[in-house]
Amino acid sequence: MLTVEEALAEVLSQVPVMPSEKVGILQALGRVLAEEVASPRDLPPYDVSQMDGYALRAADVRQASPSSPVKLSIVARSVAGKGADRPIGPGEAARVTTGAPIPAGADAVVMQEETEREGDTLRVKLASGQRDFIRSQGADVHAGDRVLVPGALLSPAHVALLASLGRSQVRVHQRPRVAILSTGDELCDLDELDIGGRLVDSNTWALCALVLAAGGEPVRLGLAKDDPEEIARRLSDASRCDVVLTSAGVSVGDRDYVKEVLGKLGVELRFWRVAMKPGKPLAFGTRGTQLFFALPGNPTSAMVSFEQFVRPALLKMGGRQSLARPLMKATLDGTLSKKKGLVHFVRARTQVVDGALVAKPVGRQDSGLISSMAEADSLIVLPADLERVEPGGEIRVQLLDGGR
C-alpha cells in the first residue's frame, strides 16, 4: 500500500492543467485566470469629489472659521457623470456631489456640513487644505498597470475590478468534466424508493456535489449492476470526460469488477489501496490524459477519498495553485484510539474556545454512516504510527467547507 502522501504525489504527477476559454465575467467567478489583465485607463479617470459639498480654491478659505466664515460665489455645479461647464476662479466655488469631476481651477472640497448657502452665496466655516476630499485621477489604478495575473482565483471583488476596466469577458481555465458512475446490485435511484431491500444511491449525488464544489462539471452515468459488461457499457459514455469516478466494486470481493473492467478498457493502473481509514480500497489509473478514480462504496469512504485525492486533482486541472485543505493544530475534546499502520481520518466538529481550536469527534465513525459526515466540518488526521490521544491532546485537523 502507498501512504496517503505517496498516493497524492502520484495522482498530482499525472494531472494535466486544462486549456483556457473566454467566458463572461460572472461565469468566471471562482475560476482561475488564464491571462494577464492590464488597465486601459486611469481609475478614476479624473479627479473626483469624495463628498457632497463644494469645490473651491484652498487659498481662498485659508482663514475661514465658524466665527469668521469666508464668502464665495457659487458659479457652477458638477454631478457624477457630468462635470462643470466652466472653471473655478478666485472667490468662486462649485456645488459637487460624491463622485463628481472636480472643476478646473479647484484644488479642494469642503463638506456641505461646514458651509451655509443663501442663493448663490456660500459661507465657508472651515479652512481647507489642498486636495482635501479629492480622490486623484489614477488613485486606484493607472493606465497600463497590471491588475490581475494568470493564476488568480477570481473573487467577487475581481469581477468588480474587471467591470470597472470595461471587460465583459475574460480568459479562464476550463472546468474539468467529471463522469460519475455508482455500481452495486443493491442500489436504486431516487425515484425507486418503494423497491424493497434496496438502498438509494447517495454516492452519485455526493460526488456530483463535491465535483461542483471543486470547480468541475459532473456528468452522471447512472447506476450499474455488479456486472462487468454493464459497467464497461456505462463507462463507454465517459469518453469525452476528463476524469472518471466510480464508487464501489474496487475491493477483493467476488463481485468487485471495477479494476478488471478498467484494465480491459485500457486504463493503466497507477496504484491500488492506500494506507488510510476510511478509504483503503482505492484505485487510480490513467488512459491518455484521462484520470480514473475507483473509490470505495461506503459513502463516507467515498467522500473522504474524494477529499484527499480527487479534489486536489480537480483544483490543479482548473489552474489552482493552492490545492490543500487548511490543516490546523487543535486540542482534542474526547479520546481517540486506533491500531498502528493506517492514517485515520476522524469526522469532527471544531470550535474556538478561549482563542484555541478544539475538535470533537461526531457520532459513530462507521464508514457507512452518512449523518456523521454531514455533521462534520473537519477531519481529525491521526498519523499511521499513533495509537491513542487523550483528552486535551494536540492533534491536526483538516478543515472542510464550512469549517471555522
Disulfide bonds with the S-S distance in Angstrom:
none
